[in-house]
Amino acid sequence: MNKPLTYALLLATALGLAACEKTPEDKMESAKESVSEAMENLGDAAKDTGDAIEQKTNEALGNEPTTGEKLRMRPAMRPTPSRTPATKPKTLSTVSNLS
């Protein structure tokens, strides 16, 4: 009596798992997404490699811009001085007045 019940449960489990399997179309879509992401990463890597080659070439030829030239090229990147007034550090007398 236990064997037929076990076989029925085993068959139901196998059919349930087979129904959950990805279809070939789903697998194809997943593969397309993976290839697209890999191509994007490859493009980023190529750009980074080109930038590194350009930097090393400039360093080797002595064409690397000076710090002043870099600052003139990117004026928006300069830090701006703070407009808020500096606060006085708290002393023992100001701390005792707070209590």
Backbone as CSV, one residue per row, in Angstrom:
resi,resn,N_x,N_y,N_z,CA_x,CA_y,CA_z,C_x,C_y,C_z
1,MET,0.811,-1.186,0.000,0.000,0.000,0.000,0.857,1.253,0.000
2,ASN,2.000,1.231,0.679,2.862,2.398,0.731,3.551,2.644,-0.605
3,LYS,3.876,1.577,-1.334,4.578,1.758,-2.601,3.741,2.519,-3.631
4,PRO,2.473,2.185,-3.842,1.700,2.944,-4.825,1.578,4.430,-4.451
5,LEU,1.428,4.723,-3.167,1.341,6.113,-2.717,2.668,6.832,-2.959
6,THR,3.763,6.162,-2.700,5.082,6.752,-2.922,5.293,7.026,-4.404
7,TYR,4.907,6.068,-5.249,5.060,6.267,-6.701,4.188,7.425,-7.196
8,ALA,2.998,7.550,-6.654,2.108,8.643,-7.063,2.685,9.991,-6.649
9,LEU,3.233,10.072,-5.437,3.845,11.321,-4.985,5.098,11.656,-5.801
10,LEU,5.869,10.641,-6.121,7.074,10.849,-6.931,6.704,11.340,-8.321
11,LEU,5.685,10.781,-8.921,5.225,11.209,-10.237,4.689,12.630,-10.195
12,ALA,3.926,12.975,-9.167,3.384,14.332,-9.033,4.510,15.347,-8.845
13,THR,5.522,15.007,-8.084,6.674,15.900,-7.871,7.438,16.104,-9.164
14,ALA,7.671,15.031,-9.914,8.403,15.139,-11.180,7.635,16.006,-12.175
15,LEU,6.328,15.826,-12.264,5.522,16.648,-13.169,5.508,18.112,-12.733
16,GLY,5.462,18.341,-11.438,5.486,19.712,-10.918,6.794,20.409,-11.249
17,LEU,7.905,19.704,-11.096,9.205,20.289,-11.421,9.365,20.521,-12.921
18,ALA,8.835,19.618,-13.717,8.925,19.782,-15.168,8.126,20.996,-15.624
19,ALA,7.030,21.291,-14.970,6.215,22.443,-15.345,6.911,23.755,-15.003
20,CYS,7.797,23.756,-14.017,8.493,24.971,-13.596,9.737,25.261,-14.433
21,GLU,10.139,24.350,-15.270,11.358,24.529,-16.060,11.185,25.669,-17.056
22,LYS,12.271,26.403,-17.303,12.219,27.522,-18.250,11.982,27.009,-19.660
23,THR,11.241,27.787,-20.405,11.019,27.443,-21.804,12.234,27.877,-22.622
24,PRO,12.408,27.347,-23.820,13.542,27.758,-24.652,13.527,29.265,-24.933
25,GLU,12.336,29.850,-25.032,12.256,31.290,-25.279,12.789,32.082,-24.083
26,ASP,12.458,31.610,-22.882,12.965,32.275,-21.679,14.482,32.174,-21.603
27,LYS,15.004,31.013,-21.943,16.455,30.824,-21.931,17.129,31.734,-22.957
28,MET,16.513,31.888,-24.131,17.069,32.744,-25.177,17.076,34.199,-24.726
29,GLU,15.993,34.641,-24.099,15.912,36.030,-23.614,16.972,36.285,-22.548
30,SER,17.156,35.333,-21.653,18.177,35.464,-20.617,19.576,35.547,-21.226
31,ALA,19.815,34.738,-22.246,21.120,34.766,-22.919,21.348,36.105,-23.614
32,LYS,20.300,36.667,-24.240,20.418,37.971,-24.900,20.781,39.056,-23.891
33,GLU,20.134,39.033,-22.735,20.424,40.017,-21.697,21.864,39.886,-21.208
34,SER,22.334,38.667,-21.051,23.704,38.445,-20.598,24.707,38.959,-21.621
35,VAL,24.448,38.698,-22.895,25.351,39.165,-23.958,25.349,40.685,-24.013
36,SER,24.175,41.297,-23.874,24.076,42.761,-23.904,24.880,43.381,-22.760
37,GLU,24.753,42.806,-21.577,25.492,43.312,-20.425,26.995,43.116,-20.610
38,ALA,27.388,41.985,-21.163,28.809,41.727,-21.402,29.387,42.714,-22.415
39,MET,28.628,43.040,-23.456,29.098,44.003,-24.452,29.252,45.392,-23.836
40,GLU,28.326,45.762,-22.968,28.422,47.057,-22.298,29.668,47.115,-21.416
41,ASN,29.922,46.059,-20.676,31.109,46.004,-19.825,32.381,46.020,-20.662
42,LEU,32.354,45.365,-21.807,33.512,45.349,-22.700,33.790,46.753,-23.235
43,GLY,32.728,47.492,-23.580,32.899,48.868,-24.052,33.497,49.758,-22.971
44,ASP,33.032,49.598,-21.729,33.582,50.378,-20.621,35.056,50.046,-20.396
45,ALA,35.391,48.773,-20.485,36.778,48.358,-20.294,37.673,48.921,-21.398
46,ALA,37.184,48.936,-22.641,37.965,49.479,-23.751,38.208,50.974,-23.561
47,LYS,37.192,51.701,-23.083,37.346,53.135,-22.845,38.373,53.381,-21.740
48,ASP,38.288,52.616,-20.662,39.246,52.763,-19.567,40.662,52.450,-20.026
49,THR,40.805,51.422,-20.868,42.114,51.068,-21.394,42.665,52.188,-22.270
50,GLY,41.808,52.772,-23.108,42.239,53.882,-23.955,42.681,55.079,-23.134
51,ASP,41.953,55.383,-22.065,42.330,56.493,-21.192,43.668,56.224,-20.517
52,ALA,43.881,54.991,-20.067,45.140,54.648,-19.410,46.308,54.729,-20.392
53,ILE,46.096,54.270,-21.615,47.158,54.338,-22.628,47.502,55.795,-22.923
54,GLU,46.479,56.627,-23.051,46.719,58.048,-23.322,47.497,58.696,-22.179
55,GLN,47.142,58.371,-20.951,47.831,58.940,-19.796,49.286,58.492,-19.770
56,LYS,49.545,57.211,-19.984,50.924,56.704,-19.966,51.740,57.305,-21.102
57,THR,51.125,57.487,-22.267,51.827,58.097,-23.399,52.207,59.533,-23.069
58,ASN,51.280,60.274,-22.488,51.570,61.656,-22.114,52.670,61.733,-21.067
59,GLU,52.644,60.811,-20.110,53.691,60.782,-19.094,55.037,60.460,-19.713
60,ALA,55.081,59.500,-20.633,56.342,59.095,-21.261,56.917,60.202,-22.141
61,LEU,56.051,60.943,-22.811,56.513,62.003,-23.708,56.676,63.341,-22.999
62,GLY,56.293,63.402,-21.747,56.405,64.650,-21.006,55.321,65.640,-21.362
63,ASN,54.212,65.181,-21.898,53.113,66.060,-22.286,52.024,66.142,-21.226
64,GLU,52.275,65.586,-20.070,51.266,65.589,-19.019,51.055,67.026,-18.547
65,PRO,49.796,67.491,-18.486,49.554,68.868,-18.039,49.944,69.065,-16.578
66,THR,50.374,70.266,-16.273,50.735,70.587,-14.893,49.471,70.730,-14.066
67,THR,49.647,70.839,-12.764,48.492,70.987,-11.885,47.730,72.268,-12.208
68,GLY,48.450,73.346,-12.484,47.795,74.603,-12.841,46.988,74.474,-14.117
69,GLU,47.526,73.778,-15.104,46.793,73.579,-16.359,45.539,72.749,-16.129
70,LYS,45.637,71.742,-15.275,44.468,70.921,-14.969,43.384,71.748,-14.295
71,LEU,43.790,72.660,-13.391,42.808,73.499,-12.710,42.149,74.481,-13.670
72,ARG,42.909,75.004,-14.625,42.329,75.921,-15.600,41.372,75.195,-16.538
73,MET,41.639,73.916,-16.821,40.771,73.149,-17.705,39.445,72.831,-17.030
74,ARG,39.431,72.697,-15.707,38.225,72.318,-14.974,37.922,73.333,-13.874
75,PRO,37.514,74.532,-14.235,37.270,75.527,-13.191,36.088,75.169,-12.297
76,ALA,35.127,74.427,-12.783,33.966,74.075,-11.971,34.319,73.084,-10.877
77,MET,35.450,72.425,-11.002,35.846,71.410,-10.035,36.549,72.030,-8.825
78,ARG,36.918,73.321,-8.889,37.629,73.947,-7.784,36.727,74.056,-6.563
79,PRO,37.289,73.806,-5.384,36.478,73.968,-4.181,36.232,75.449,-3.922
80,THR,35.041,75.777,-3.484,34.709,77.161,-3.184,34.852,77.383,-1.689
81,PRO,35.317,78.566,-1.291,35.453,78.808,0.143,34.084,78.848,0.810
82,SER,34.068,78.472,2.049,32.814,78.430,2.791,32.349,79.849,3.087
83,ARG,31.074,80.087,2.975,30.516,81.415,3.215,30.024,81.571,4.668
84,THR,30.002,80.511,5.425,29.523,80.602,6.804,30.662,81.050,7.701
85,PRO,30.376,81.896,8.695,31.440,82.350,9.587,31.907,81.203,10.478
86,ALA,33.163,81.283,10.826,33.720,80.266,11.704,33.137,80.425,13.094
87,THR,32.849,79.337,13.749,32.306,79.397,15.103,33.447,79.292,16.092
88,LYS,33.244,79.914,17.236,34.255,79.860,18.277,34.184,78.498,18.952
89,PRO,35.330,77.961,19.308,35.285,76.696,20.044,34.699,76.939,21.432
90,LYS,33.995,75.965,21.919,33.383,76.093,23.236,34.456,76.000,24.314
91,THR,34.395,76.929,25.235,35.335,76.913,26.345,34.615,76.405,27.581
92,LEU,35.351,76.281,28.626,34.774,75.779,29.863,33.675,76.714,30.372
93,SER,33.857,78.033,30.218,32.855,78.977,30.712,31.559,78.894,29.909
94,THR,31.644,78.691,28.571,30.415,78.593,27.783,29.717,77.264,28.028
95,VAL,30.454,76.248,28.320,29.844,74.951,28.617,29.106,75.014,29.949
96,SER,29.686,75.696,30.934,29.020,75.789,32.250,27.786,76.669,32.175
97,ASN,27.746,77.658,31.245,26.570,78.509,31.087,25.396,77.752,30.483
98,LEU,25.689,76.694,29.766,24.625,75.927,29.115,23.823,75.097,30.114
99,SER,24.433,74.740,31.251,23.724,73.872,32.183,22.730,74.558,33.038
